[in-house]
Amino acid sequence: MRLNTFLSFAGFVILIAGTYCPIVKPILGNWDVYDGNKSYGIVILLIAVVGIIGTVFNEQKIIRLSAWLSLVLVILFYFLAILKVRMSFNFVPLHFVAKYLTSKLKFKWGWYLLFGGPLLAIAGMLLKNKALNNFRHNETNT
């Protein structure tokens, strides 16, 4: 397996792992992607699985499409999570109570994995193994 394919594969695996990690801490418990929006989380998971299948079969177009699409989906999910956090307590009639309860919702470390996975997959896709290929070419010539 080439280095760029391995990096893309690792990025998609990290993205899948990130969907199960805590992303928002409400007052009690933790939310992962599936607690935030189950159907959207399944779409992110499906794109990551398609990316893994693309790396297994070494289909660069599928890897490229999955990597960019997963990054766009994670960015969109981040904005949707911000909106969900800000609108969570709008039903409370007292504005200061709603603002206090909203301040208790915190983002967690799962976002690092959710953003790191697609970025690693894109880095693996964009990585050109020129130095590695030159090394192999020099080995065969000697």
Buried (B, 14 or more C-beta within 10 A) or exposed (E): EBEBBEBBBBBBBBBBBBBBBBBBBBEEEBBBBBBBBEEBBEBBBEBBBBBBBBBEEEBEEBBBBBBBBBBEBBEEBBEEBEEBBEEBBEEBEEEEEBEEBBEEBEBBEBBEBBBBBBBBBBBBBEBEEEEEEEEEEEEEEE
